[in-house]
């Protein structure tokens, strides 16, 4: 299926293509920004572990499974990152007040300090990059990004569905004449 085929009713296919391209570009820029900020992460820790620390700082103590779900990460990945953060002294394991048999993860005092510093530096970078923007444009962007994120999050269960109407591998696209295979024995006599 093409992006044009799946466009929302009333959405111009060219606009859907432009949106897809800009979202892809945005994802790449965010990745580059994260990579450039990775040098701020204390040595020996995976930079990808720090969003978990930021989540614990902002949202409070969580069970590991809940943290994995909130972060949209595989539980084994979260386990590895939490282990790094705990060994560094940034995350503590505490008994869950609702269920003493379960464990909650919480940002330690040192983890909270590091999370605030990294968060402040990230925000400074965004503020500097968007310094020439009109505040009303930023407010509109925040509203639209929140709406986009909500809709994409609600759509996540549909992302894993197989593409059923693609031609078999090696088959010519519909409406085209397949080219002869030069290695075919039939072509030797032609």
N, C-alpha and C positions, 0 to 999 in steps of 0.2 A: 504494500500500500504506500502511496506517496503522501507527502504532507498535504498536497493539493486535494487528494481524495478524502482525507480525514478532517479537513478544515471545518470549523463550526459553521452551521447554516448562516448564510449572510456574511461570512468572513471571506474577503477577497483572497483567492489563492496566492497572489503575489504578495499580499500583506502577511499571510501566514508564513510564506517562505522567508520574508524579511525578518519577521519576528523570530523564527527558528534560528536564523543566522546570527541575529543579535544576542539571543540567549546563549548560543554556543560560544560566541565571542566573549560574553560576560563571564561564563564559566571558566574560560581559559584565563581571562584577566584575574579573576579571583584566585585561581590556582597559582598564577605567577606572583600575586601579592602575598599569598600564604608562604610560598617558597622563599621570597625575599625576606619575610619576617621570621623565617625559621632560625636565623642566626641569633635571635633574641632568646630562644628557648635554652634553658640550662643544658650543658653538655651531658650526653648520655641518655637524653630523653627524646623520644620520637615527637616531632612537632605536632603530629596528628593526635597526640594524647591531650593536648591542652584545651581543645574544645570541650572535652569531657570535664576538665577542671573548671572551665568557665561555666558550664551548665550547672555543676554542683554549687558553685559560688552564687549564681543567680537564682537557682530554683530550690536550693537547700538539699539536705541529705536525701538520697535515693537508694533503692536496692539496685544491684548491678543489672538485673534483667530490665528494670524500668529505665535505667540510664541507657542501655543498649537500644531499647525501643525509642526513647526520646531522641537519641542521636542518629537513628536509622543506620546503625552499624551491627555487624554480626556479633553475637555474644562472645565468641572466642577472641575477636579483635578487641572488644571492650575489656575483657579479662586481662589481656596482655598489657594494654595501656594503663589500666588501673593498677596492675602490679608495678609498673614503672613509677607511676605517680606515688604509690604507697611507699616504695623503697626510697624515693627521694624525699619523703616526708611531707608531700603536698596533699595526700589523701589519707584519711583515717577510716578504719572499719569500726563500726559501733553496733551494739545490739539495737535491733529495730524496736522502738517503744511499743509498737502495735503487736509484735510477735517476737518474744525474746529468743526464739530459735533462729530467727532470720538476722541478716546483717545489712546495715545501711552503710553507704559510703558518704563521707562528708569531707569537705575541703578543710584542711588544717589551717591554722593561723598563717603559717608560711605559704601554703597553697593559695589562700585568699589574697595575700600580698602580691604574689607573682601573677595571679589571675587579673587583679586590678591593674597592675603595671602593663601587662600584655594587652589588655582590653583598652587601656588609655592610649597606648601607642598605635593600636589599630585604628581607633577612632580619630586620633590626630592625623593619620595618613588620609583617611576618607575626608575629613574636614578640609585638609589642605588641597586635596584633589578637586573638591567641589566648592572651593571658596568663592568662585565667581558666580555661582548659581544664585538665583533669586530664591529666598526662603519659601515662597509659595510653590515654586517648582519642586523643591525638595519635599515639601509636605504632600504634594500630589504624587510624587514618586513613591514615598513611603506608603501611602494609601493603596496605590496600584500594585506595588510589590507585595504587600500583605495579601491583597486579593489574589494575585497570581500564585503566591506560595500556598494559600489555602486551597485554591482550585487544583494545583498540581499535586498537593498532598492528598486531596480527596480522590484524585485520579490514579494514584500509585497502584492500587490493586489491579488495574487494567493494563499496566505496563508489561506484565509478563506473558500476556496472551500471545500465542504463536501467530505468525503471519501465514494465513492459509491460502491466499490467492496469488502467491508468487509462482512463476513457472519453475519447473524442476531445474536443478543445477545443470547448466550447460544448454538449456533450451533457449530458443530465441524469444525475445520479448513479444507479446501479442502484437499482431499487425505488421510483423517484419518477416522477411524471408530468411531462413537460416542459411548461413554460408556453408559451403561444403567443407568437410574436414579434409585437409590436404593429406592426411595420413591414411585415409580410408582406402581400402583395396579397390573400391569402385572408381576412385579418382585416377588410379593408375592407367585404366583403359580409356579414360575419357579424352 
